[in-house]
Amino acid sequence: MNKQPSLVFCLLMDLLGSITYIIPGIGETADIIWAPISGYLFYKTFGGRKAAIGGLFNFAEELLLFTDIIPSFTIMWLIQRFYANKPLPILPL
């Protein structure tokens, strides 16, 4: 597993993903460029199988309309910080 990224880094990455709504005129068009970059950075930042799944989720989240508000990097930081050594519960189907 990679070294735990800082919370500040994760917050900045989430802010970058949301900033396209602040700058008029670029909005979702900029997300087409940012989505693959963000997904790749997510994977490289967190590493491993969970990061690959999270990177795909992050990529989709950046591409879909009105989902940029989801703080993917920060959520993964919280998961790694507080649940890294605990097994995830298996839900019955």
C-alpha positions in Angstrom: 0.0 0.0 0.0 1.2 3.5 -0.7 2.0 6.0 2.0 -1.1 7.8 3.3 -1.6 11.0 1.3 -2.3 14.2 3.3 -5.8 15.4 4.0 -4.8 18.8 2.5 -3.8 17.1 -0.8 -7.1 15.2 -0.9 -9.1 18.3 -0.2 -7.3 20.2 -2.9 -7.9 17.4 -5.4 -11.6 17.5 -4.6 -11.6 21.3 -4.9 -10.0 21.1 -8.3 -12.7 18.7 -9.4 -15.4 21.1 -8.3 -13.8 24.3 -9.5 -15.2 23.9 -13.0 -18.6 25.1 -11.6 -17.0 28.3 -10.2 -15.5 29.4 -13.5 -18.3 30.4 -15.9 -18.2 29.0 -19.4 -16.1 25.9 -18.9 -18.3 23.7 -16.6 -18.7 20.1 -17.8 -16.5 20.6 -20.9 -13.4 20.9 -18.6 -14.6 17.7 -16.9 -13.9 15.8 -20.1 -10.3 16.7 -19.7 -10.1 16.5 -15.9 -11.9 13.1 -15.5 -9.1 10.8 -16.8 -6.5 12.9 -15.0 -8.3 12.7 -11.8 -9.0 9.0 -12.1 -5.3 8.3 -12.8 -4.2 10.5 -9.9 -6.6 8.7 -7.6 -5.2 5.4 -8.5 -1.6 6.5 -8.2 -2.3 8.3 -4.9 -3.9 5.4 -3.1 -2.6 2.3 -5.0 -3.9 -1.2 -4.9 -7.1 -2.9 -6.0 -9.4 -0.6 -4.0 -7.7 2.4 -5.6 -8.3 1.0 -9.1 -12.0 0.6 -8.3 -12.0 4.1 -6.7 -10.2 5.5 -9.7 -12.9 4.2 -12.0 -15.6 5.6 -9.7 -13.7 9.0 -9.6 -13.5 9.0 -13.4 -17.2 8.4 -13.8 -18.1 10.9 -11.1 -16.1 13.6 -12.8 -17.8 12.8 -16.2 -21.4 12.6 -15.0 -23.4 15.8 -14.7 -23.7 17.5 -11.3 -21.7 14.9 -9.4 -18.5 16.9 -9.0 -19.6 17.8 -5.5 -18.8 14.3 -4.3 -15.4 14.5 -2.4 -14.0 11.2 -3.7 -10.4 11.8 -2.6 -11.5 12.8 0.9 -13.8 9.9 1.2 -11.0 7.5 0.3 -8.7 9.3 2.8 -11.2 8.7 5.5 -11.6 5.1 4.6 -7.9 4.5 4.7 -7.4 6.5 7.8 -10.1 4.9 9.9 -10.9 1.6 8.3 -7.6 0.4 6.8 -7.0 -2.3 9.4 -10.6 -3.4 9.7 -12.2 -6.0 7.4 -15.2 -4.6 5.5 -18.5 -6.3 6.3 -19.9 -8.7 3.8 -23.5 -8.0 3.1 -25.8 -11.0 2.3 -27.4 -10.9 -1.1 
